[in-house]
Amino acid sequence: MTDKSDVHRRDAVKEYIDGLYSPASEGLAELRRVGEEGHIPIILKDTETLIGVILQMKKPKNILEIGAAIGYSASYFSERAAGYSDAAKITTIEVDPLYANDAEENLKGRNNVTLVRGDARQVLAETDDEYDLVFIDAAKSHYAEFWEAVMPHVSEGAVIICDNVLMKGKTADPSIDEEGRFVTNIKYMRAFLDMITNDERVITSVIAAGDGMSISVVL
Ligand SMILES: C[S@@+](CC[C@H](N)C(=O)[O-])C[C@H]1O[C@@H](n2cnc3c(N)ncnc32)[C@H](O)[C@@H]1O
């Protein structure tokens, strides 16, 4: 069980790690400021730096993102990918038309990014494209469906990263959800993590970086 000193220690660790962060560019720093001030759920700083390290190790050529919001993480993918290959491409899918409009604006001039409007499950059912890195960062109760929608589009060595899988601790300890507002999300996320950690098509690590991430490699 956690006590107050555990919580304090975790906050201190997070604050310390965030203090080590530096933005990849002025443009990204400005877009992060806009996202944070607008309470848009963009990737956390430590999530971003871990993704950056994975990108640099894997150097994926075809990146898929499910959930663009205002295009912050897609912009980050764009800058990092341009740093290792002129040929690397990013496809980001966004279902909310207003967010998609913001993303379109914020992604202007990023020629390695394609924004696709629509529900990722449907978009993926209608394409044969293959991806070597997938970032799932959309509706938390649909992760299992996104996972299965992605599977026909990945092969050995592909990396699949899912964000927010610990939901501020609630996935691990549902009693944190005192008012019971997240019961459904917690149930689906626990089932999802059970599923992917037992999925024989991949090897998966669930880590407490950011808001909780799962990192899987297709076998
Ligand atoms: C956490 S935000 C994405 C943040 C973004 N990846 C970033 O870090 O800058 C989640 C987004 O997923 C979108 N979304 C939810 N369900 C979706 C679906 N079925 N297909 C595509 N996008 C979806 C939401 O509209 C929302 O904009």
The ligand as a Tripos MOL2 file, in Angstrom:
@<TRIPOS>MOLECULE
LIG
   27    29     1     0     0
SMALL
NO_CHARGES

@<TRIPOS>ATOM
      1 C1         -4.4090   11.9440  -25.9050 C.3       1 LIG1
      2 S1         -5.0220   12.7310  -27.3250 S.3       1 LIG1
      3 C2         -3.6770   12.5840  -28.4660 C.3       1 LIG1
      4 C3         -2.5120   13.4510  -28.1150 C.3       1 LIG1
      5 C4         -1.4160   13.4620  -29.1560 C.3       1 LIG1
      6 N1         -0.9610   12.1080  -29.4790 N.3       1 LIG1
      7 C5         -0.2330   14.2430  -28.6240 C.2       1 LIG1
      8 O1          0.4680   13.7210  -27.7310 O.co2     1 LIG1
      9 O2          0.0050   15.3750  -29.0940 O.co2     1 LIG1
     10 C6         -6.1220   11.5080  -27.9420 C.3       1 LIG1
     11 C7         -6.7630   11.8390  -29.2870 C.3       1 LIG1
     12 O3         -7.2970   10.6170  -29.8300 O.3       1 LIG1
     13 C8         -8.4310   10.9620  -30.5940 C.3       1 LIG1
     14 N2         -9.2100    9.7350  -30.8250 N.ar      1 LIG1
     15 C9        -10.0460    9.1120  -29.9430 C.ar      1 LIG1
     16 N3        -10.5770    8.0180  -30.4950 N.ar      1 LIG1
     17 C10       -10.0850    7.9410  -31.7670 C.ar      1 LIG1
     18 C11       -10.2800    7.0400  -32.8390 C.ar      1 LIG1
     19 N4        -11.1110    6.0000  -32.7320 N.pl3     1 LIG1
     20 N5         -9.6110    7.2480  -34.0030 N.ar      1 LIG1
     21 C12        -8.7710    8.3280  -34.1200 C.ar      1 LIG1
     22 N6         -8.5710    9.2230  -33.1320 N.ar      1 LIG1
     23 C13        -9.2000    9.0370  -31.9750 C.ar      1 LIG1
     24 C14        -9.1190   12.0200  -29.7310 C.3       1 LIG1
     25 O4        -10.0350   12.7770  -30.4730 O.3       1 LIG1
     26 C15        -7.9250   12.8120  -29.1970 C.3       1 LIG1
     27 O5         -7.6550   13.9140  -30.0260 O.3       1 LIG1
@<TRIPOS>BOND
     1     1     2 1
     2     2     3 1
     3     2    10 1
     4     3     4 1
     5     4     5 1
     6     5     6 1
     7     5     7 1
     8     7     8 2
     9     7     9 1
    10    10    11 1
    11    11    12 1
    12    11    26 1
    13    12    13 1
    14    13    14 1
    15    13    24 1
    16    14    15 ar
    17    14    23 ar
    18    15    16 ar
    19    16    17 ar
    20    17    18 ar
    21    17    23 ar
    22    18    19 1
    23    18    20 ar
    24    20    21 ar
    25    21    22 ar
    26    22    23 ar
    27    24    25 1
    28    24    26 1
    29    26    27 1
@<TRIPOS>SUBSTRUCTURE
     1 LIG1         1 GROUP 0 **** ****
